[in-house]
Amino acid sequence: MKRALKWTGRVLGGLVVLAALALAAVYALSEARMRRTYRVDPGPVAVRTDAEAVRQGAHLAVTRGCTDCHGAEMGGKVFIDELPVARLAGSNLTRGRGGVAARYPADADWVRAIRNGVAPDGRALLFMPSHEFNPLGDEDVGALVAYLRSLPPVDGDLPARSVGPLGRALFLAGQVPLLPAELIDHAAPRRAAPAAGATAEYGAYLATGCTGCHGAGFSGGRIPGTPPDWKAAANITPDDATGLGRWTEQDFVRAMRTGRRPDGSGIDPLMPWKGLASMTDTELRALWAYLRTVPAKPRGER
């Protein structure tokens, strides 16, 4: 009996040591990537200061999801508080107490952060979905910067961001895009935005902001790295059984405006339909036109 207990103790001790070594490796590898710096020349982008540019920037901030993480007044907010995964907060982007605007003195600093996910000091911004903003045309990026520079100061202290052991492990496994700067070809030439119109081409330009939840194939499913109580993203491909195959354009526009599906059921609040409700009729029709062109897939293939 004593010998059995002795061996059991040794086995348990060995497992504890292995777990500690694995945890140390996870932290070391993830920290090395998080501390990496980038040298990015964002190139010249004209930033107008007129009221129309600011208005367009405000529209983009809502419809492109900036307010979902940074708050309605862009003063920052916690959007994930699920340790041991992570505690993440969108920064206060204003000139108020706790804001980061003072650290972004040049227009190029804002452009680099939006398009490349890189701060002025070269570090990668944590969970900033710049891979979705990278395709934005110069005019839209300039309008966003104009809007951010126009924001009145908002005072507020946010909790320190923290990435726990599970979040780091998921990051290393490629399940959580903790550093979207890693996903971007920073040397690629900038692309011109397509002409605004109710076309599939313009809809594809708008739909880049949908891929974070619905996946590159738009068929939805479990969103990697999200808390257990988060519902799976919907299938927005033309699949008849699980997607939007039987919807009409009118159904889609009404759902985005009201948060109600054609059968009257409500869309989950995690889906930022209130932001999309601010889209113009042309933008929503373009988005619909594009979604009709993507291959139909069963739900969950992302």
BAFI-3210 file (N, C-alpha, C; in Angstrom, 3 decimals, decimal comma, padded with zeros to 6 digits):
// residues 302
n [1|2|3|4|5|6|7|8|9|10|11|12|13|14|15|16|17|18|19|20|21|22|23|24|25|26|27|28|29|30|31|32|33|34|35|36|37|38|39|40|41|42|43|44|45|46|47|48|49|50|51|52|53|54|55|56|57|58|59|60|61|62|63|64|65|66|67|68|69|70|71|72|73|74|75|76|77|78|79|80|81|82|83|84|85|86|87|88|89|90|91|92|93|94|95|96|97|98|99|100|101|102|103|104|105|106|107|108|109|110|111|112|113|114|115|116|117|118|119|120|121|122|123|124|125|126|127|128|129|130|131|132|133|134|135|136|137|138|139|140|141|142|143|144|145|146|147|148|149|150|151|152|153|154|155|156|157|158|159|160|161|162|163|164|165|166|167|168|169|170|171|172|173|174|175|176|177|178|179|180|181|182|183|184|185|186|187|188|189|190|191|192|193|194|195|196|197|198|199|200|201|202|203|204|205|206|207|208|209|210|211|212|213|214|215|216|217|218|219|220|221|222|223|224|225|226|227|228|229|230|231|232|233|234|235|236|237|238|239|240|241|242|243|244|245|246|247|248|249|250|251|252|253|254|255|256|257|258|259|260|261|262|263|264|265|266|267|268|269|270|271|272|273|274|275|276|277|278|279|280|281|282|283|284|285|286|287|288|289|290|291|292|293|294|295|296|297|298|299|300|301|302]
n.u [000,827|001,909|003,906|002,414|001,074|003,258|004,208|001,979|001,999|004,370|003,703|001,589|002,985|004,785|002,998|002,075|004,415|004,822|002,518|003,042|005,334|004,252|002,441|004,207|005,544|003,481|002,937|005,434|005,801|003,500|003,804|006,123|005,258|003,329|004,861|006,268|007,389|006,404|007,357|005,762|004,831|002,234|001,556|000,460|-002,612|-005,372|-006,874|-009,737|-011,349|-013,880|-017,442|-018,935|-017,095|-016,591|-019,138|-019,461|-017,424|-018,416|-020,652|-019,415|-018,086|-020,150|-021,513|-019,447|-018,751|-017,133|-018,121|-019,114|-017,066|-015,677|-017,543|-020,482|-019,829|-017,229|-015,573|-014,504|-014,933|-015,548|-015,578|-015,191|-015,088|-013,977|-012,182|-010,500|-009,937|-009,854|-009,702|-010,887|-010,870|-012,169|-010,267|-010,320|-010,847|-010,735|-009,774|-010,001|-009,562|-007,657|-007,811|-006,520|-005,860|-003,899|-001,594|-001,534|-000,513|-000,186|-001,838|-001,105|-000,592|-003,117|-004,136|-002,398|-003,051|-005,756|-005,774|-003,631|-003,376|-001,437|000,281|001,546|004,077|004,914|004,057|001,819|-001,652|-003,940|-006,351|-007,562|-009,482|-008,049|-007,557|-010,002|-010,502|-008,452|-008,908|-010,271|-010,942|-008,990|-010,484|-012,532|-011,014|-009,748|-012,000|-012,818|-010,655|-010,926|-013,341|-012,630|-010,742|-012,399|-013,819|-015,392|-013,857|-013,864|-013,981|-012,657|-011,756|-010,527|-010,535|-007,459|-006,210|-006,142|-004,828|-005,624|-004,438|-005,898|-006,871|-004,431|-003,464|-005,391|-004,888|-002,256|-002,889|-004,130|-006,807|-007,896|-007,869|-005,838|-003,896|-004,417|-002,720|-000,823|-002,035|-002,036|-000,799|001,494|002,957|001,540|000,043|-002,228|-005,739|-008,205|-011,376|-014,507|-016,989|-019,716|-022,822|-025,750|-024,562|-023,030|-020,268|-019,718|-021,012|-019,388|-017,210|-018,297|-018,896|-016,658|-016,536|-018,183|-017,013|-015,635|-017,357|-019,078|-017,407|-015,020|-016,344|-018,929|-020,825|-021,233|-021,545|-019,887|-018,143|-014,767|-013,017|-014,846|-016,927|-018,603|-021,376|-022,050|-023,937|-023,899|-022,820|-025,009|-025,882|-025,277|-025,212|-026,579|-027,871|-030,585|-031,622|-030,377|-029,547|-029,894|-031,355|-034,093|-034,939|-035,958|-034,821|-036,214|-036,924|-034,399|-033,493|-035,472|-034,989|-032,454|-033,093|-034,979|-034,304|-035,658|-036,478|-037,906|-039,909|-040,716|-039,276|-036,794|-033,570|-030,498|-029,155|-026,363|-025,659|-024,787|-027,047|-028,241|-026,335|-025,967|-028,442|-028,214|-027,164|-027,397|-030,127|-029,025|-026,559|-027,396|-028,788|-026,694|-025,097|-026,796|-026,950|-024,338|-024,150|-025,822|-024,242|-022,282|-021,020|-023,438|-023,611|-023,748|-024,717|-022,165|-019,721|-018,169]
n.v [-001,208|001,263|001,525|001,770|004,175|005,828|005,725|006,760|009,350|010,245|010,131|011,999|014,258|014,469|015,030|017,524|019,016|018,810|020,141|022,698|023,340|023,303|025,407|027,514|027,499|028,186|030,817|032,008|031,705|032,973|035,524|036,396|036,751|038,709|040,832|041,520|043,894|046,077|047,608|049,856|051,618|053,602|055,081|057,956|059,420|061,317|063,455|064,937|067,795|068,708|068,980|067,001|064,930|064,184|063,350|061,132|059,547|059,048|057,544|055,279|054,360|053,343|051,491|049,816|048,630|049,782|051,053|048,937|047,817|050,007|051,651|053,807|056,515|056,350|056,116|053,859|050,462|047,449|044,427|041,730|039,667|037,240|035,490|032,373|033,042|035,753|039,260|041,884|045,151|047,730|050,506|053,841|056,229|058,928|062,349|062,511|061,830|058,977|058,345|057,529|059,283|061,282|059,889|059,477|061,471|062,122|061,959|059,691|057,880|057,115|055,993|053,815|052,300|051,681|050,383|048,585|047,579|048,346|050,066|053,448|053,000|050,716|048,254|045,432|045,887|044,732|042,460|044,192|044,410|044,760|043,364|043,230|045,859|046,575|046,414|048,799|051,708|054,684|057,044|056,348|055,545|057,969|059,470|058,163|058,765|061,548|061,725|060,524|062,343|064,456|063,901|064,660|065,011|062,160|061,079|058,397|055,400|052,347|048,803|046,962|045,264|041,748|038,645|035,410|032,071|030,140|031,677|032,411|029,910|029,168|031,150|030,504|028,131|028,935|029,544|031,886|035,160|036,964|038,852|040,581|041,963|040,163|038,826|040,314|041,468|043,686|044,991|044,996|046,541|049,304|048,969|050,272|051,509|050,110|051,628|053,169|051,544|049,557|046,928|043,679|043,792|046,104|045,282|043,150|044,561|045,830|043,619|042,646|043,173|041,298|038,863|038,231|037,109|035,431|033,974|033,271|032,048|032,688|031,017|030,766|029,452|028,142|030,725|031,090|030,959|032,364|032,972|030,231|030,690|032,176|032,368|030,420|031,800|032,900|031,269|032,885|032,383|031,427|029,008|026,767|025,229|025,958|028,554|031,716|031,108|031,057|033,552|036,880|039,892|041,971|040,762|040,534|043,223|044,214|042,637|043,554|046,131|045,935|043,827|041,449|038,252|036,806|035,062|036,278|035,883|036,967|038,376|037,350|039,342|039,567|039,747|042,472|044,043|046,479|048,381|047,836|048,574|051,228|051,466|052,634|052,311|051,594|050,461|048,225|046,793|046,274|044,637|042,463|041,681|040,785|038,644|036,829|035,791|034,224|030,899|028,458|026,935|024,424|025,256|026,250|025,694|027,882]
n.w [000,000|000,878|-000,995|-003,321|-002,841|-002,773|-005,423|-006,690|-005,700|-006,877|-009,589|-009,702|-008,881|-010,995|-013,068|-012,265|-012,514|-015,303|-016,188|-015,206|-016,681|-019,269|-019,072|-018,608|-021,044|-022,788|-021,959|-022,462|-025,266|-026,302|-025,237|-026,479|-029,097|-028,677|-027,889|-030,084|-032,495|-035,184|-038,251|-040,030|-042,829|-043,379|-045,575|-047,537|-046,618|-047,285|-045,000|-044,455|-042,967|-042,961|-042,310|-043,638|-044,056|-041,411|-040,696|-042,403|-041,374|-038,790|-039,457|-040,555|-038,276|-036,768|-038,498|-039,249|-036,927|-034,930|-032,645|-031,230|-029,738|-028,705|-027,589|-027,582|-027,464|-028,039|-025,901|-024,863|-023,688|-021,816|-023,495|-023,442|-020,695|-019,452|-017,840|-017,379|-020,061|-021,299|-020,452|-022,059|-023,380|-025,391|-026,405|-024,978|-027,230|-027,270|-026,332|-023,647|-020,059|-019,594|-022,239|-025,551|-027,519|-027,315|-027,716|-030,354|-032,319|-035,059|-038,271|-039,654|-037,615|-036,720|-039,081|-039,442|-037,189|-037,674|-040,219|-040,145|-037,594|-035,772|-033,261|-032,544|-031,366|-032,557|-031,638|-031,839|-031,919|-029,530|-030,311|-032,098|-034,889|-037,453|-039,782|-040,938|-041,469|-043,094|-045,942|-046,454|-048,396|-049,189|-048,867|-047,082|-044,841|-044,270|-043,587|-041,252|-039,567|-039,482|-038,096|-035,619|-034,687|-034,188|-031,921|-028,825|-025,573|-023,450|-020,211|-018,378|-016,736|-017,681|-016,980|-016,654|-019,480|-019,953|-020,804|-020,342|-019,381|-020,882|-023,000|-024,176|-024,931|-026,827|-028,667|-029,524|-030,725|-032,954|-032,861|-031,909|-033,017|-031,738|-032,264|-034,783|-036,507|-037,304|-039,337|-041,597|-044,707|-044,670|-046,558|-048,853|-051,738|-051,503|-051,963|-054,153|-053,202|-054,259|-056,383|-054,738|-054,535|-055,272|-055,605|-056,053|-055,906|-054,381|-052,118|-051,294|-050,415|-048,194|-046,646|-045,382|-042,708|-041,599|-041,411|-039,089|-037,176|-038,666|-040,251|-042,909|-044,990|-044,466|-043,298|-040,628|-037,250|-034,323|-032,707|-032,661|-029,589|-028,046|-025,104|-023,345|-023,175|-025,357|-028,299|-031,328|-034,448|-037,055|-040,160|-043,081|-045,725|-048,999|-048,355|-048,330|-046,217|-043,721|-043,948|-045,610|-047,797|-048,474|-048,026|-048,972|-050,591|-049,385|-046,959|-045,796|-045,563|-043,854|-041,593|-040,823|-040,177|-038,125|-036,432|-036,555|-037,774|-040,831|-039,864|-037,586|-035,266|-032,900|-033,593|-032,202|-029,571|-029,573|-032,193|-034,097|-035,121|-034,736|-035,308|-038,013|-038,858|-039,281|-041,753|-045,126|-047,502|-049,951|-049,163|-047,654|-049,608|-051,346|-049,731|-049,449|-052,159|-052,538|-050,668|-051,849|-053,777|-052,652|-052,062|-051,169|-048,011|-045,433|-042,064|-039,830|-041,016|-041,373]
ca.u [000,000|002,770|004,604|001,440|000,867|004,479|004,215|000,901|002,492|005,362|002,992|000,902|004,004|005,271|001,972|002,082|005,593|004,557|001,528|003,717|006,203|003,404|001,918|005,316|005,799|002,375|003,143|006,649|005,580|002,486|004,345|007,087|004,501|002,635|005,843|006,889|007,066|006,308|007,645|004,760|004,588|000,841|001,367|-000,342|-004,080|-005,923|-007,859|-010,464|-011,869|-015,211|-018,539|-019,353|-016,128|-016,840|-020,410|-019,198|-016,642|-019,317|-021,463|-018,560|-017,796|-021,310|-021,819|-018,296|-018,624|-016,203|-018,809|-019,382|-015,965|-015,191|-018,655|-021,210|-019,104|-015,846|-014,825|-014,013|-015,781|-015,163|-016,456|-015,016|-014,587|-014,136|-010,955|-009,104|-009,719|-009,307|-010,483|-010,516|-011,648|-011,835|-009,645|-010,926|-010,186|-010,892|-008,728|-010,326|-008,715|-007,628|-007,892|-005,260|-005,686|-002,641|-000,503|-001,676|-000,481|-000,212|-002,869|-000,549|-000,717|-004,475|-004,260|-001,663|-003,822|-006,990|-005,525|-002,585|-003,423|-000,138|000,320|002,692|005,350|005,236|003,489|000,539|-002,799|-004,585|-007,717|-008,066|-009,713|-007,573|-007,652|-011,294|-010,451|-007,360|-009,345|-010,962|-010,344|-008,396|-011,495|-013,207|-010,060|-009,602|-013,219|-012,766|-009,690|-011,541|-014,327|-011,938|-010,124|-013,437|-014,551|-015,213|-013,188|-014,633|-013,133|-013,015|-010,666|-010,911|-009,684|-006,307|-006,442|-005,433|-005,073|-005,361|-003,768|-006,716|-006,855|-003,119|-003,377|-006,219|-004,150|-001,164|-003,486|-004,746|-008,253|-008,295|-007,007|-005,504|-003,068|-004,747|-001,595|-000,115|-002,795|-002,056|000,394|001,678|003,630|000,654|-000,450|-003,594|-006,746|-009,216|-012,728|-015,412|-018,001|-020,894|-023,998|-026,406|-023,914|-022,332|-018,889|-019,712|-021,416|-018,211|-016,409|-018,954|-019,039|-015,446|-016,796|-019,034|-016,270|-015,159|-018,307|-019,706|-016,378|-014,681|-017,355|-020,205|-021,814|-021,440|-021,113|-019,234|-017,124|-013,613|-012,536|-015,890|-017,394|-019,529|-022,774|-022,291|-024,567|-023,183|-023,214|-025,962|-025,447|-025,845|-025,073|-027,902|-028,315|-032,031|-031,978|-029,882|-029,103|-030,852|-031,783|-035,508|-035,220|-035,948|-034,106|-037,056|-036,766|-033,076|-033,461|-036,336|-034,307|-031,383|-033,685|-035,832|-033,836|-036,631|-036,447|-039,207|-040,914|-041,045|-038,374|-035,793|-032,161|-029,760|-028,552|-024,939|-025,545|-024,894|-027,959|-028,574|-025,371|-026,261|-029,674|-027,844|-026,744|-028,352|-030,793|-028,060|-025,582|-028,032|-029,078|-025,403|-024,713|-027,653|-026,531|-023,112|-024,408|-026,465|-023,237|-021,344|-021,501|-024,288|-022,951|-024,457|-024,263|-021,082|-018,467|-017,465]
ca.v [000,000|002,434|001,657|002,274|005,596|006,522|005,870|007,681|010,692|010,605|010,385|013,281|015,301|014,619|015,706|018,940|019,626|018,912|021,195|023,973|023,579|023,626|026,756|028,445|027,557|028,938|032,234|032,487|031,783|033,994|036,837|036,777|037,263|039,927|041,905|041,810|045,209|046,150|048,889|049,966|052,933|053,528|055,846|059,172|059,371|062,655|063,530|066,197|068,238|069,285|068,302|065,812|063,866|063,744|062,613|059,834|058,776|058,599|056,476|054,098|053,878|052,570|050,369|048,907|047,964|050,401|051,365|047,705|047,590|051,253|052,364|054,749|057,786|055,960|056,261|052,550|049,608|046,045|043,609|040,338|039,552|035,806|034,803|032,449|033,329|037,105|040,458|042,798|046,381|048,657|051,708|055,166|056,849|060,374|063,103|062,563|061,082|057,562|058,188|057,280|060,238|062,015|059,045|059,384|062,871|062,286|061,211|058,379|056,993|056,575|055,140|052,576|051,524|051,199|049,478|047,595|047,040|048,616|051,316|054,297|052,447|049,520|047,013|045,026|046,173|043,512|042,160|045,201|043,631|045,514|042,554|043,555|047,262|046,771|046,679|050,075|052,680|055,856|058,031|055,883|055,614|059,379|059,915|057,624|059,559|062,858|061,561|060,267|063,589|065,418|063,426|065,387|064,155|061,320|060,616|057,071|054,456|050,987|047,804|046,511|044,087|040,562|037,419|034,305|030,899|029,506|032,565|032,306|028,598|029,246|032,021|029,722|027,070|029,540|029,597|033,237|036,151|037,933|039,891|040,618|042,475|039,012|038,296|041,328|041,712|045,125|045,552|044,916|047,844|049,624|048,765|051,324|051,057|050,127|052,681|052,846|051,207|048,312|045,892|042,647|044,234|047,003|044,467|042,412|045,554|046,046|042,365|042,240|043,277|040,190|037,612|037,936|036,224|034,456|033,210|033,690|031,503|033,273|030,020|030,849|028,401|028,578|031,741|030,614|031,733|033,082|032,282|029,125|031,099|032,882|031,532|030,296|032,773|032,389|031,007|033,922|031,987|031,128|027,644|026,734|024,576|026,628|029,909|032,727|030,703|031,324|034,958|037,840|041,127|042,706|040,099|040,861|044,627|044,363|042,018|044,438|047,363|045,696|042,739|040,356|037,383|036,753|034,355|037,086|035,642|038,003|038,077|037,402|040,664|039,573|040,180|043,936|044,510|047,892|049,146|047,652|049,295|052,576|051,445|053,172|051,291|051,144|049,581|046,954|046,078|045,787|043,517|041,349|041,238|039,999|037,397|035,899|035,231|033,323|029,507|027,972|025,943|024,127|026,074|025,796|025,479|029,141]
ca.w [000,000|000,952|-002,271|-004,298|-002,561|-003,135|-006,880|-007,056|-005,414|-007,885|-010,853|-009,576|-008,869|-012,357|-013,859|-011,868|-013,134|-016,737|-016,386|-014,970|-017,825|-020,414|-018,849|-018,814|-022,483|-023,385|-021,666|-023,125|-026,712|-026,608|-024,879|-027,511|-030,248|-028,278|-027,730|-031,367|-033,047|-036,644|-038,885|-041,091|-043,427|-043,848|-046,798|-047,370|-046,705|-047,067|-043,919|-044,516|-041,664|-043,141|-041,603|-044,370|-043,769|-040,037|-040,708|-043,008|-040,416|-037,729|-040,057|-040,650|-036,927|-036,321|-039,389|-039,303|-035,639|-033,979|-031,397|-030,492|-028,795|-028,100|-026,975|-028,431|-027,480|-028,297|-024,655|-024,443|-022,857|-021,729|-024,335|-023,016|-019,325|-019,254|-017,450|-017,814|-021,478|-021,426|-020,159|-023,132|-023,455|-026,453|-025,833|-025,044|-028,381|-027,189|-025,644|-022,227|-019,130|-019,939|-023,680|-026,251|-028,617|-027,162|-028,195|-031,805|-032,744|-036,514|-038,992|-040,008|-036,459|-036,750|-040,268|-039,151|-036,213|-038,295|-041,344|-039,904|-036,239|-035,157|-032,509|-032,912|-030,899|-033,331|-031,099|-032,415|-031,071|-029,069|-030,738|-033,012|-036,118|-038,606|-040,992|-041,535|-041,888|-044,036|-047,319|-046,617|-049,289|-048,545|-048,486|-045,868|-043,729|-043,938|-042,902|-039,891|-038,812|-039,260|-037,025|-034,352|-034,243|-033,805|-030,746|-027,561|-024,581|-022,534|-019,113|-017,885|-016,535|-018,019|-016,324|-017,435|-020,313|-019,494|-021,568|-019,441|-019,955|-021,914|-024,155|-024,809|-025,586|-028,030|-029,598|-030,101|-031,546|-034,132|-032,696|-031,531|-033,677|-030,697|-032,875|-036,216|-037,301|-037,859|-040,478|-042,647|-045,515|-044,491|-047,731|-050,017|-052,197|-051,099|-052,993|-054,247|-052,860|-055,407|-056,372|-053,922|-055,318|-054,848|-056,404|-055,288|-055,688|-053,232|-050,977|-050,825|-049,687|-046,910|-045,901|-044,674|-041,282|-041,153|-041,359|-037,746|-036,501|-039,566|-040,929|-044,272|-045,894|-044,044|-042,879|-039,188|-036,344|-033,093|-032,916|-031,891|-028,455|-027,318|-023,901|-023,606|-023,280|-026,616|-029,307|-032,595|-035,467|-038,046|-041,529|-043,944|-047,121|-049,580|-048,070|-048,082|-044,958|-042,506|-044,237|-046,071|-049,135|-048,737|-047,741|-050,062|-050,251|-048,439|-045,661|-045,267|-045,163|-042,680|-040,453|-040,393|-039,634|-036,963|-035,590|-036,612|-038,947|-041,514|-039,067|-036,416|-034,136|-032,740|-033,818|-030,950|-029,345|-029,884|-033,581|-034,026|-036,162|-034,522|-036,074|-039,427|-039,155|-039,704|-043,152|-046,093|-048,315|-050,958|-048,523|-047,309|-050,860|-051,836|-048,877|-049,849|-053,490|-052,408|-049,953|-052,775|-054,680|-051,975|-052,141|-050,087|-047,161|-044,180|-040,955|-038,985|-041,723|-041,291]
c.u [000,870|003,494|003,675|001,203|002,078|004,533|003,125|001,330|003,494|004,699|002,283|001,886|004,558|004,286|001,916|003,248|005,378|003,564|002,163|004,630|005,397|002,858|003,003|005,615|004,728|002,580|004,359|006,422|004,586|003,026|005,341|006,367|003,807|003,589|006,548|006,469|007,148|006,711|006,759|004,660|003,182|000,593|000,474|-001,832|-004,599|-007,002|-008,505|-010,999|-013,274|-016,274|-018,966|-018,402|-016,351|-018,132|-020,215|-018,389|-017,489|-020,193|-020,653|-018,277|-018,930|-021,491|-020,671|-017,976|-017,664|-016,867|-019,120|-018,313|-015,536|-016,310|-019,249|-020,497|-017,613|-014,954|-014,329|-015,017|-015,226|-016,117|-016,267|-014,432|-014,787|-012,784|-011,317|-008,894|-009,093|-010,258|-010,012|-011,451|-011,194|-011,338|-010,569|-010,172|-010,251|-009,693|-008,988|-009,353|-008,798|-007,679|-006,524|-004,963|-004,362|-001,455|-000,538|-001,652|-000,618|-001,346|-002,388|-000,642|-002,086|-004,650|-003,592|-002,440|-005,053|-006,701|-004,587|-002,597|-002,139|-000,169|001,517|004,042|005,731|004,641|002,156|-000,578|-003,565|-006,035|-008,357|-008,237|-009,304|-007,571|-008,992|-011,325|-009,392|-007,831|-010,036|-010,198|-009,858|-009,449|-012,202|-012,272|-009,876|-010,801|-013,253|-011,812|-010,264|-012,549|-013,647|-011,293|-011,156|-014,125|-014,332|-014,587|-014,185|-013,673|-013,598|-011,812|-011,186|-010,024|-008,550|-006,682|-005,598|-005,820|-004,652|-004,741|-004,585|-006,749|-005,537|-002,961|-004,200|-005,553|-003,042|-001,675|-004,158|-006,244|-008,766|-007,349|-006,652|-004,712|-003,352|-003,638|-000,808|-000,770|-002,721|-000,726|000,617|002,367|002,732|000,191|-001,890|-004,537|-007,746|-010,573|-013,602|-016,414|-019,201|-022,095|-024,548|-025,885|-023,233|-020,896|-018,805|-020,129|-020,269|-017,299|-016,988|-018,906|-017,778|-015,643|-017,654|-018,240|-015,799|-016,055|-018,813|-018,695|-016,152|-015,685|-018,758|-021,248|-021,949|-020,941|-020,465|-018,134|-015,926|-013,236|-013,589|-016,340|-018,440|-020,978|-023,062|-022,901|-023,728|-023,712|-024,103|-025,264|-026,098|-025,520|-026,463|-028,385|-029,793|-032,378|-031,584|-029,478|-030,230|-031,423|-033,220|-035,904|-035,279|-035,120|-034,896|-036,961|-035,459|-033,022|-034,304|-035,659|-033,199|-031,929|-034,392|-035,303|-034,793|-036,483|-037,823|-040,303|-041,287|-040,134|-037,281|-034,383|-031,416|-029,090|-027,054|-024,678|-025,763|-025,819|-028,325|-027,586|-025,645|-027,552|-029,399|-027,342|-027,823|-029,027|-029,829|-027,058|-026,194|-028,353|-027,787|-024,945|-025,512|-027,219|-025,269|-023,379|-025,105|-025,445|-022,296|-021,886|-022,348|-023,568|-023,841|-023,899|-023,115|-019,768|-017,600|-016,760]
c.v [001,271|002,656|002,233|003,764|006,420|006,763|006,819|009,119|011,164|010,949|011,738|014,439|015,556|015,345|017,198|019,663|019,822|020,031|022,568|024,332|023,977|025,040|027,805|028,602|028,373|030,435|032,782|032,681|032,877|035,386|037,318|037,356|038,572|041,113|042,262|043,197|045,172|047,548|048,996|051,413|052,912|054,277|057,055|058,909|060,766|062,598|064,913|066,547|068,823|068,408|067,026|064,646|063,305|062,926|061,218|058,949|058,240|057,450|055,181|053,505|053,017|051,327|049,379|048,297|048,579|050,631|050,113|047,450|048,852|052,071|053,421|056,089|057,574|056,156|054,947|051,776|048,191|045,240|042,116|040,356|038,107|035,155|033,371|032,642|034,713|038,123|041,515|043,995|047,190|049,955|052,918|055,927|058,370|061,013|063,207|061,767|059,593|057,299|058,047|058,326|060,979|061,214|058,851|060,796|063,086|061,480|059,801|057,392|056,331|055,613|053,790|051,691|050,907|050,112|048,328|046,993|047,245|049,994|052,157|053,753|051,144|048,232|046,716|045,312|044,887|043,465|043,275|044,548|044,362|044,695|042,768|044,988|047,504|047,045|048,026|051,001|053,900|056,853|057,623|055,935|057,066|059,918|059,404|058,430|060,936|062,793|061,376|061,533|064,609|065,071|064,330|064,462|063,413|060,817|059,247|056,170|053,048|049,995|047,380|045,283|042,929|039,381|036,252|033,109|030,219|030,357|032,486|030,977|028,587|030,100|031,242|028,611|027,615|029,663|030,994|034,234|037,289|039,111|039,926|041,195|041,336|038,495|039,185|041,366|043,220|045,793|045,560|046,309|048,061|049,436|049,908|050,739|051,069|051,275|052,246|052,606|049,884|047,143|044,878|043,059|045,155|046,251|043,660|043,321|045,790|044,794|041,936|042,301|042,155|038,915|037,237|036,965|035,102|033,614|033,676|033,183|031,913|032,250|029,917|029,642|029,003|029,590|031,373|031,568|032,466|032,292|031,218|029,558|031,917|031,921|031,505|031,327|032,112|032,123|032,056|033,660|031,663|029,697|027,638|026,216|025,388|028,075|030,827|032,383|031,038|032,759|035,753|039,051|041,936|042,103|040,514|042,296|044,840|043,777|042,918|045,730|047,120|044,634|041,570|039,571|037,372|036,038|035,102|036,885|036,700|037,515|038,249|038,765|040,727|039,969|041,695|044,526|045,982|048,799|049,046|048,362|050,718|052,622|052,073|052,017|050,724|050,178|048,226|046,136|045,520|044,576|042,278|040,791|040,387|038,657|036,371|035,233|034,249|031,903|029,142|026,867|025,637|024,999|025,420|025,555|026,729|029,483]
c.w [000,000|-000,373|-003,334|-004,097|-002,983|-004,638|-007,356|-006,830|-006,455|-009,221|-010,810|-009,578|-010,264|-013,247|-013,539|-012,518|-014,632|-017,035|-016,214|-016,142|-019,063|-020,290|-019,088|-020,302|-023,194|-023,175|-022,417|-024,623|-027,073|-026,316|-025,927|-028,727|-029,903|-028,144|-029,040|-031,848|-034,564|-037,107|-040,114|-041,550|-044,005|-045,143|-046,575|-047,538|-046,383|-045,987|-043,978|-043,131|-041,778|-042,488|-042,305|-044,111|-042,364|-039,976|-041,293|-042,071|-039,276|-038,215|-040,133|-039,270|-036,388|-037,183|-039,507|-037,943|-034,648|-032,622|-030,580|-029,438|-028,060|-027,447|-027,887|-028,538|-027,716|-027,069|-024,099|-023,628|-022,859|-022,607|-024,110|-021,612|-018,890|-018,970|-017,031|-019,313|-021,615|-020,812|-021,150|-023,153|-024,657|-025,855|-025,887|-026,136|-028,360|-026,477|-024,142|-021,383|-019,447|-021,430|-024,327|-027,309|-028,532|-027,670|-029,708|-032,393|-034,247|-037,132|-039,313|-038,852|-036,431|-037,923|-040,019|-038,175|-036,852|-039,314|-041,015|-038,509|-035,480|-034,503|-032,947|-032,465|-031,603|-032,813|-031,776|-031,433|-030,771|-029,537|-031,574|-034,378|-037,390|-039,890|-041,687|-042,051|-042,958|-045,468|-047,521|-047,556|-048,537|-048,073|-047,197|-044,659|-043,289|-043,195|-041,464|-039,018|-038,501|-038,113|-035,668|-033,805|-033,763|-032,490|-029,536|-026,531|-023,703|-021,475|-018,655|-017,800|-016,789|-017,282|-017,244|-018,252|-019,811|-020,374|-020,701|-020,137|-021,050|-023,177|-024,902|-025,547|-026,874|-029,099|-030,288|-031,010|-032,801|-034,059|-032,367|-032,191|-032,724|-031,255|-034,377|-037,089|-037,939|-039,126|-041,711|-043,391|-045,529|-045,677|-048,966|-050,434|-051,759|-052,278|-052,981|-053,891|-054,106|-055,286|-055,541|-054,825|-054,853|-055,666|-055,506|-054,989|-054,475|-051,968|-050,413|-050,007|-048,299|-046,028|-045,183|-043,165|-040,732|-040,878|-039,953|-037,007|-037,406|-040,338|-042,357|-045,294|-045,554|-043,584|-041,365|-038,419|-035,112|-033,409|-032,060|-030,762|-027,659|-026,088|-024,227|-023,806|-024,540|-027,627|-030,577|-033,588|-036,508|-039,378|-042,430|-045,420|-047,681|-049,351|-047,684|-046,698|-043,740|-042,726|-044,680|-047,443|-049,471|-048,406|-049,041|-049,635|-049,227|-047,042|-045,001|-044,765|-043,904|-041,436|-039,923|-039,779|-038,293|-036,002|-035,538|-037,907|-039,615|-040,725|-037,791|-035,231|-034,103|-033,017|-032,500|-030,781|-029,610|-031,341|-033,626|-035,084|-035,980|-035,241|-037,565|-039,827|-039,619|-041,138|-044,033|-046,826|-049,352|-050,355|-048,189|-048,559|-051,465|-051,039|-049,241|-051,214|-053,414|-051,740|-050,839|-053,693|-053,991|-052,038|-050,928|-049,330|-045,976|-043,057|-040,214|-039,693|-041,770|-042,602]
res [m|k|r|a|l|k|w|t|g|r|v|l|g|g|l|v|v|l|a|a|l|a|l|a|a|v|y|a|l|s|e|a|r|m|r|r|t|y|r|v|d|p|g|p|v|a|v|r|t|d|a|e|a|v|r|q|g|a|h|l|a|v|t|r|g|c|t|d|c|h|g|a|e|m|g|g|k|v|f|i|d|e|l|p|v|a|r|l|a|g|s|n|l|t|r|g|r|g|g|v|a|a|r|y|p|a|d|a|d|w|v|r|a|i|r|n|g|v|a|p|d|g|r|a|l|l|f|m|p|s|h|e|f|n|p|l|g|d|e|d|v|g|a|l|v|a|y|l|r|s|l|p|p|v|d|g|d|l|p|a|r|s|v|g|p|l|g|r|a|l|f|l|a|g|q|v|p|l|l|p|a|e|l|i|d|h|a|a|p|r|r|a|a|p|a|a|g|a|t|a|e|y|g|a|y|l|a|t|g|c|t|g|c|h|g|a|g|f|s|g|g|r|i|p|g|t|p|p|d|w|k|a|a|a|n|i|t|p|d|d|a|t|g|l|g|r|w|t|e|q|d|f|v|r|a|m|r|t|g|r|r|p|d|g|s|g|i|d|p|l|m|p|w|k|g|l|a|s|m|t|d|t|e|l|r|a|l|w|a|y|l|r|t|v|p|a|k|p|r|g|e|r]
***
